[in-house]
Amino acid sequence: MAGQATPATTMLRKQGVRHEVHTYEHDPRADSYGMEAAELLAQPPERVFKTLVAEVDGALTVGVVPVTVQLDLKALAAAVGGKKAKLADPAAAERATGYVAGGIAPLGQKKRLPLVLDDSAMTFDTVFCSAGRRGLEIELAPGDLVRLAAATVAPIGG
């Protein structure tokens, strides 16, 4: 597992949370990092989640949705009691999370941001999300993700 350690995987290990790390060969020409992960890991894409950083009323907020849908910015704002949301500047997202765009993990972020997980995740025993690097995914129970990220669960996929 050396070489696969990221703040997200380290957090999971320290917390004793059951998870599995999956690797795949990331193609830098891929159009969609999430769909690439679903294909190369042979997983249904609705079970693979992407982590997006948005600004809700000027505050960075994280939305985690299946790779098959868009983040509903209005629903994200409503889930955290805000009014207006827009996707964050990638450089701001990278600075706040400590991860590179396309590899932002919902766990182990440099700055703990409010996180909303799409409610569809709760229909699966386990879900896949970035482990903090392109080509590296973690599989874990959605309830563990909610607990560790202090996440709100809401319908935010559009």
N, C-alpha and C positions, 0 to 999 in steps of 0.2 A: 504494500500500500504506500510505500515511500514514493514520492514523485506525484502521488495523487492527493496529498494532503493540501487542503485549502482551509480557510477559516470555517467554512460550512462543515466540512467533514470532521475537522478537529472538534467543533462544537458538538456534533452528533456523538462522536466517540466519548468525549468528556461527560456528556449527559447520559451515556449508556443507552442511547436510543437505537433500536433495531433499524438498520438501513443497509442498503447495498449500493456500492459504487459501480457504475457502468461506464466504460470508455468506448469511444468510437473515433475513427479517423476523420477529423473535421476537414472539410474542403473549403478553403478560403473564398471560393467562388460561389458558394451556396447562397441562394436567395433568401432562404428562411432557416435560421439556425434551429428553430424548434421542429420544423417539419423534417429537416435533415436528421435530427436526433431520433425522431419517431421512426423514420424509415430505416436508419442504420441499426437501431436497437430492436427492430421488428416489433414495435408496440403500436397499439391503436392511437392515433394522434390526439384523440380526446382525453387520453390518460397522461399525455406529456404536456407540462405546463411551462409557460414562459413568464419571466419576471420583468415587469415594466415599471419604470419610475416616472411618476407624473408630479405635477405641481397642483395642489388643491389649495385655492385661495393663497397662493404664494409659498405654501409649505410642501416640501417633498414628501410624497406618499407612494407606497409600492402597491401595485396591483398584480396579482398572479392569476392568469387565465389559461385555458387550454390553447395550444398552438393553432387550433382550428378556428378560433374566433378573434375578433378585435376586442380591445379593452373598451368598455362603455364608460367614457370619461364622466358623463353625467351621473351614472350609477355609482361610480367610484367616489365622486364628491359627496353624494348623498349618504353613502355608507360610513363616511367619516364626519358627517355633520357639516360638510362644506357646501359651497354654492357653485364654484367654477373650477374646472380642471382642464389642464392641457398637458401633453407629454412634456417631460423635462428635457432640457438640453442634455445630450449624451455626456458631455464633459462634466456637467454638474452631477449627473447620476453616477458616473465613475468616481468622482471625488468623494461623494457621500457614502457610497457603498464599498469602495476599495476594490471593486471588480471591473473588468472591461466589458463594455457593451457587447451583447451577444453571449455573455458568460456570467451575467449578474445572478447570483444565488439569492434566494429569499432568506437564507440564514447566514449568520456570521458576518453581517455587514459592519463596516467600520463605524458607521453612525446608525443607531437603531431608529429606523423610520417606521411610522405607522404602516401596517400591512393589511391588505384585504385579499382574501382568497376566494375565488369564484366558488359558489356553492356546489357546482357540479363535481368538484373534487371529492366531496363527501360520499358520493355514490360508489367510489372505488375502495378496495382494500388497501391498495398502495397507489401512489402517483409518482411520476418522474418530474424532476426539476433540475435546473442547473446546479452543479456542485461548485461553481465559481470559476470555471474555465471552459472555453469552447472545447467540445469533445469529451466532457466529463459531466455525467448526470448522477444524481442520487435518487434512489427509490426508497420511499418511506411511507408510512401510514399518514393519511391527511390529518388525522387527529394529533399526531406528534408535531406536524408542521404548524398547526394552529397553536398548540401549546407553547412550542419553543419560540415562535415569532410573535406571540401574544396577538394573533391575528383576529380580525373580524371576518366572519364568513357571510358573504352576500352575493346576490346575482349580479356580477359585474361584467360578464361576457356578452358581447353584442353580436 
